[in-house]
Amino acid sequence: MEKQTDKERETELLKHFDSIFDTDTLKTIKFDNMAMLKALFDYFEEFLYKPSEKYDKLRRQHIEVADLLENSFTERTTDIV
């Protein structure tokens, strides 16, 4: 899985902010000189972010597959992990 770059994360945060507050900050706000704003986004992100139904379904499927995989491990495999 690829690690999200800071720029991608900033863009994602601004998109979430725009969708919640019906604004268009993506074009006007740059985090480069706004350390305080970035810190606030980081702090409140979990409260502001509401996953879409599609994301929630994918997350549940991922958990189910991970559980199936974990349950299929033998005792020896579990000891190695």
C-alpha positions in Angstrom: 0.0 0.0 0.0 1.4 3.4 -1.0 2.0 6.0 1.7 0.0 9.1 1.2 2.2 12.2 0.5 1.7 15.4 2.5 0.4 17.2 -0.5 -2.2 14.4 -1.2 -3.2 14.5 2.4 -3.6 18.2 2.4 -5.7 18.1 -0.7 -7.9 15.4 0.9 -8.4 17.4 4.1 -9.4 20.5 2.1 -11.9 18.4 0.0 -13.4 17.1 3.2 -13.6 20.6 4.7 -15.2 21.9 1.5 -17.8 19.1 1.5 -18.8 19.7 5.1 -18.9 23.5 5.1 -19.9 24.0 1.5 -16.9 26.1 0.7 -14.2 26.2 -2.0 -11.0 26.3 0.0 -9.1 23.9 -2.3 -8.3 26.7 -4.7 -7.4 29.3 -2.1 -5.8 27.7 1.0 -2.2 26.4 1.0 -0.8 24.8 4.1 2.8 25.9 3.4 2.6 28.9 5.7 -0.3 27.8 7.9 1.1 25.5 10.5 -1.7 26.3 12.9 -4.4 25.6 10.4 -2.8 22.3 9.5 -2.6 21.4 13.2 -6.3 22.1 13.6 -7.2 20.0 10.6 -5.1 17.2 12.0 -6.8 17.5 15.4 -10.4 17.7 14.1 -10.1 15.4 11.1 -11.8 12.4 12.7 -14.7 14.6 13.8 -15.1 16.3 10.4 -14.6 13.3 8.2 -17.7 11.2 7.5 -16.9 8.3 5.2 -19.0 7.6 2.2 -21.3 4.6 2.0 -19.0 3.1 -0.6 -15.9 3.5 1.6 -17.7 2.1 4.6 -18.7 -1.0 2.6 -15.2 -1.5 1.3 -13.8 -1.1 4.9 -16.3 -3.8 6.2 -15.3 -6.1 3.3 -11.6 -5.6 4.1 -12.2 -6.5 7.8 -14.1 -9.6 6.8 -11.3 -10.8 4.4 -8.7 -10.0 7.0 -10.7 -12.0 9.6 -11.0 -15.0 7.2 -7.3 -14.9 6.5 -6.4 -14.7 10.2 -8.7 -17.6 11.0 -7.1 -19.7 8.3 -3.7 -19.4 9.9 -2.4 -22.6 11.4 -0.9 -22.5 14.9 2.6 -22.5 13.4 1.8 -19.7 11.0 0.5 -17.6 13.9 3.7 -18.3 15.9 5.8 -17.0 12.9 3.7 -13.8 12.6 
